[in-house]
Amino acid sequence: MTQYILKLFNTQTRKKEEILPSDGKTIRMYTCGPTIYDYAHIGNFRTYVFEDLLRRTLKFFGFEVMQVMNITDVDDKTIKGAIKNKVPLKTFTDPFKKAFFEDLKILNIEPAEFYPEATAYIGEMIKIIQDLLKKEIAYVGLDKSIYFSIGKFPNYGKLSRLNLKELQAGASMRVIADEYDKESVSDFVLWKSYDSVRDGDIYWDSPFGKGRPGWHIECSAMSLKLLGHTIDIHCGGIDNMFPHHENEIAQSECYTSKSFVLHWAHSEHLIVDGKKMSKSLGNFFTLRDILKKGYSGPQIRYMLLHTHYKSNLNFTFDGLAGAKNTLQRILDFINRLKTIKEEQEVCVVTPFIQRCKDEFSLALADDLNISSALASLFDFVRDINVLCDDKKIFKKDAIRVLEFLADLDKVIGCLSFNDEEVPQNIQEALDKRQIARKEKNFKKADELRQYIESLGYIIEDTPQGARVKKK
């Protein structure tokens, strides 16, 4: 077990608490995934990158992780989309599921152990609903749908800290929509009775009649089936805290009579012009939108990663350009180390590595303080660059620094250590430029430089010689 004690803010208790596996071995973590009715926007990916940072940090500190990320393939939005496009539900959702996994790869988000799709767990959902009906915690509404009675669960509201008396006063009201606002607190739907106008030909048979599950019961069923009755960590965006996560707690704990989640972690919004990025407001960008503007997956990941998850992240293209430049400085540092070829047995980097490792790890252990962790990395880069300027770094030390950076990148996930293959025509132009400079033919050397830059590359003159890299 690591010497660093990882503490994470628990939304339910409103304080930082140590993270330990309840079974003594493996952290069981449920993370809210996408609803595949459209391409995910980068506000969604802010949450997924936070969840990936948590996963990577847990592994960095020596924990085993079992992660479930659900895929919501049946809800109000997916059904509406399928009916509008006059195609089967799976035909409508599959392209968005495929795109989602492509986006995860572009952002270097580690794969979860399980990606359950809601439609594969309808049987588990029916079983839970039957039990809640038997316990008289759920009931049949006048519309033949099945509702959860929040008045039967005294602890309802314990996660979001909503006023319980006000909640119970509204318990006679019912909401059949999958999503609703705080002002609409009421009994929520577990099973929606079939409506031919609303649902088309999309339904499942059940003991309650034709219909389909409500959104909230889906996550409980998948989590209970794959991770057990009590899980260590449940993550999601702050907008899922109420009503979704509150409803998950109620139905799960009434079903199992056990605590559902030991630790809740929520990331704040990605903001555009002072408003949450969302499809409903029309102020969103998909990952593909930003890639088309010339930014790369690692650059976008760094932008989404570098601000603490409990702070709103204000998205601007100036900020994205700044993230790109910051990441490029680190990559330039990596390339500089690769050019060091001189061999000597002198080793000077050990204390710098140890200090950076301690500062980086302690920052992460303090509620994933990635900003402070990155600051320690920048200090390290500055210190090693000074040693390089003073010609005190030799090949053995350079290799050690590169290995250390690769270790840190197991958490950051943004760095590249592969040598970029330079096209032959550009390398030939660079070689001719070097010859021209030696012959003092500066006009020709300048023409070759302009030719190289016109192809999207720039020349860097280093003590080890000239090299090219993409702009």
PEHUMO-V784037 format. One record per backbone hydrogen bond with DSSP energy under -1.0 kcal/mol. NH is the residue of the N-H (numbers start at 0). CO is the residue of the C=O. If there is no record, write none. Layout:
nh;co
NH;CO
NH;CO
//
This chain:
nh;co
6;364
7;16
9;14
10;263
13;9
16;7
18;5
23;20
26;63
28;65
29;232
30;67
31;234
35;71
36;34
41;284
44;40
45;41
47;43
48;44
49;45
50;46
51;47
52;48
53;49
54;50
55;51
56;52
57;53
58;54
59;55
60;56
61;58
62;57
65;26
67;28
68;113
69;30
70;115
71;33
72;70
78;74
79;75
80;76
81;77
82;78
83;79
84;80
86;81
91;87
92;88
93;89
96;92
97;93
98;94
99;95
100;96
101;97
102;98
103;99
104;100
105;101
106;102
107;104
108;103
113;66
117;70
119;116
120;117
124;120
125;121
126;122
127;123
128;124
129;125
130;126
131;127
132;128
133;129
134;130
135;132
136;131
137;131
138;146
140;144
143;140
145;190
146;138
147;187
148;136
151;148
152;149
155;152
157;154
160;156
166;162
167;163
168;164
169;165
170;167
172;169
174;186
183;180
184;181
186;172
188;174
189;145
190;145
191;211
193;209
198;194
199;195
201;198
203;210
208;205
210;203
211;191
213;189
219;215
220;216
221;217
222;218
223;219
224;220
225;221
226;222
230;259
231;27
232;27
233;262
234;29
235;264
237;266
239;236
240;237
244;239
245;240
246;242
247;243
248;244
249;245
250;246
251;247
252;248
253;249
254;250
255;251
256;252
261;230
264;233
266;235
267;308
270;312
271;274
274;271
276;269
282;277
289;285
290;286
291;287
293;290
294;289
299;295
300;296
301;297
302;298
303;299
304;300
305;301
310;307
312;268
314;270
319;315
320;316
321;317
322;318
323;319
324;320
325;321
326;322
327;323
328;324
329;325
330;326
331;327
332;328
333;329
334;330
335;331
336;332
337;333
339;336
352;348
353;349
354;350
355;351
356;352
357;353
358;354
359;355
360;356
361;357
362;358
363;359
364;360
365;361
366;6
366;364
367;363
368;362
369;367
372;368
373;369
374;370
375;371
376;372
377;373
378;374
379;375
380;376
381;377
382;378
383;379
384;380
385;381
386;382
387;383
388;384
389;385
390;387
391;386
394;341
397;393
398;394
399;395
400;396
401;397
402;398
403;399
404;400
405;401
406;402
407;403
408;404
410;407
411;407
412;408
426;422
427;423
428;424
429;425
430;426
431;427
432;428
433;429
434;430
435;431
436;432
437;433
438;434
439;436
440;435
441;439
444;440
445;441
446;442
447;443
448;444
449;445
450;446
451;447
452;448
453;449
455;452
456;451
457;468
459;466
461;464
464;461
466;459
468;457
470;455
//
